[in-house]
Amino acid sequence: MHLLVITDLEGVTGVDSFSQTRTVREERKGAAMDRLAREVNAFVTGVRSSEPGATIDVWDGHGTGGLRESDLDDARYLGEGRPYFEMEAYDAMAFVGQHAMAGSPNAPLCHTYSSLAIDYYKLNGTFVGEFACRALLAGLQGVPTVFLSGDDKATLEARQFVPEIETVATKRGSGRESAEHRDPEAVRAEIRRGGAAAVDRIGEIPPYTGLEPPYTLEARYYEPRNVSKIDRTAGWIRKYLPPLGGFVPVSKGVTRIDARTIRVTADDLLDPESWFHDRL
């Protein structure tokens, strides 16, 4: 059995302030990184209690780094790339330390990819965050998403897309930077049990394929954007349109809706040349 674990820093217990996550300085986020490592290792232990020979890859999904390779027990650290685009070798995917999508009420540290830039993503008219996008990418390759731990709003979001998924709530959100935290040892014990249950139930949890092609993603930003800087994929063409105030890409299906919003279309989310490959 081969599992991919995606981690983030905002969803672990004891973390409820962007001062703990929006930094490259380990002296500020070190305690949060310690907590994440313990929760990831709890998941790995749970998986191995059911599947001792499993191969477990752990991808650090926090932009400024949330997991130290040296802190991992009995799992392989992936610090680069986007492995969820290439899932041929995997049997299942899991999330540890996940947060809810941008705009979720009372969801601690909620955001969608960038907490400083992105207002929302809508894919085929459905609001989506990091969980749904990556679960869909795995699902399109036939790989189920079987587990998520994070705040209670993140677990609710996961069950909306994958009702059968195993989840563990690490805290109860009461605002964007406030939460009631659970006992860390109790959380890790539940993560161990959830990890074991998740791999036992792989055959019962279907791959997520709830959004079908053609795909249209609407991305809205907090501030006006020069969309020529948004579409950085190879081979795109820029055309100068004075009414829009700058260079605007007219290829790769990127359309400017207004100063803060773009729309992107694609038939294949897994296309390595698509806008989606750089943004999801």
FENSULJO-V294998 format. One record per residue. N is the residue number from 0. RES is the residue in one letter. OMEGA is omega in whole degrees, -180 to 180 (none if undefined). Layout:
BEGIN
n={N N}
res={RES RES}
omega={OMEGA OMEGA}
END
This chain:
BEGIN
n={0 1 2 3 4 5 6 7 8 9 10 11 12 13 14 15 16 17 18 19 20 21 22 23 24 25 26 27 28 29 30 31 32 33 34 35 36 37 38 39 40 41 42 43 44 45 46 47 48 49 50 51 52 53 54 55 56 57 58 59 60 61 62 63 64 65 66 67 68 69 70 71 72 73 74 75 76 77 78 79 80 81 82 83 84 85 86 87 88 89 90 91 92 93 94 95 96 97 98 99 100 101 102 103 104 105 106 107 108 109 110 111 112 113 114 115 116 117 118 119 120 121 122 123 124 125 126 127 128 129 130 131 132 133 134 135 136 137 138 139 140 141 142 143 144 145 146 147 148 149 150 151 152 153 154 155 156 157 158 159 160 161 162 163 164 165 166 167 168 169 170 171 172 173 174 175 176 177 178 179 180 181 182 183 184 185 186 187 188 189 190 191 192 193 194 195 196 197 198 199 200 201 202 203 204 205 206 207 208 209 210 211 212 213 214 215 216 217 218 219 220 221 222 223 224 225 226 227 228 229 230 231 232 233 234 235 236 237 238 239 240 241 242 243 244 245 246 247 248 249 250 251 252 253 254 255 256 257 258 259 260 261 262 263 264 265 266 267 268 269 270 271 272 273 274 275 276 277 278 279}
res={M H L L V I T D L E G V T G V D S F S Q T R T V R E E R K G A A M D R L A R E V N A F V T G V R S S E P G A T I D V W D G H G T G G L R E S D L D D A R Y L G E G R P Y F E M E A Y D A M A F V G Q H A M A G S P N A P L C H T Y S S L A I D Y Y K L N G T F V G E F A C R A L L A G L Q G V P T V F L S G D D K A T L E A R Q F V P E I E T V A T K R G S G R E S A E H R D P E A V R A E I R R G G A A A V D R I G E I P P Y T G L E P P Y T L E A R Y Y E P R N V S K I D R T A G W I R K Y L P P L G G F V P V S K G V T R I D A R T I R V T A D D L L D P E S W F H D R L}
omega={-177 -178 169 177 177 -178 169 -171 -171 -173 -178 178 180 -178 180 180 178 175 178 -172 -176 -177 172 -175 -175 178 178 -176 -175 -180 177 178 177 -179 178 -180 -180 180 176 -180 176 178 180 179 179 178 -176 175 178 -179 -174 -177 -177 170 -174 176 -178 -180 179 -176 179 -170 -179 -179 -179 -174 176 178 -177 -179 -177 175 170 175 -178 -178 174 -177 -175 176 176 -171 -179 172 -178 -171 -174 -174 -171 176 -178 178 -180 178 173 179 -173 176 178 -180 178 176 -180 -177 175 -180 -176 176 -179 175 177 -179 179 179 -178 -170 -167 177 176 166 169 180 -175 177 -178 175 -179 173 -176 -180 -175 -179 -176 175 178 179 176 -178 178 177 177 -176 -179 171 -164 -174 170 167 -179 -180 -174 177 176 179 176 178 -179 -178 175 180 -180 -174 -175 -172 171 -179 173 178 -178 -177 177 -178 177 -180 -177 175 175 -179 170 -172 176 177 -175 -180 178 178 -178 177 178 178 177 179 -180 177 178 -179 -177 -179 176 -173 -178 -179 -178 -175 -175 171 179 179 -171 177 -171 178 -1 -176 174 179 173 180 179 -176 -180 -177 175 -176 166 -170 175 177 -179 -178 -177 -176 -176 172 -178 -175 177 179 -178 180 -175 -179 -179 171 178 180 -178 179 180 178 178 175 180 179 176 180 174 -174 -176 -169 173 175 -178 180 178 173 -175 179 -176 179 -178 178 -175 174 -175 -177 179 -169 -176 none}
END
